[in-house]
Amino acid sequence: MSKTTVLRVPAMHCDHCTRAVETELRAVPGVESAEADLVSKTVAVRGSQLDHGALREAVAEAGYEVER
């Protein structure tokens, strides 16, 4: 069963930023989709058995941090 987790990534400020974050998150096992919203500075990640640590690491790989 899929669930959605919303991550806040306040440093995203352009389309390049959102694409980089989405691309890294989509590569995480279990992630079905990752859709960034530049206005709210959030990313909705949908998938089964999401590993929050792996999601944070993926955002870091893109050069950003998830706000706690």
PyMOL commands that set and color helices and strands:
alter all, ss='L'
color gray80, all
select helices_A, chain A and resi 15-26+52-61
alter helices_A, ss='H'
color red, helices_A
select strands_A, chain A and resi 3-8+31-37+42-47
alter strands_A, ss='S'
color yellow, strands_A
deselect
rebuild
show_as cartoon
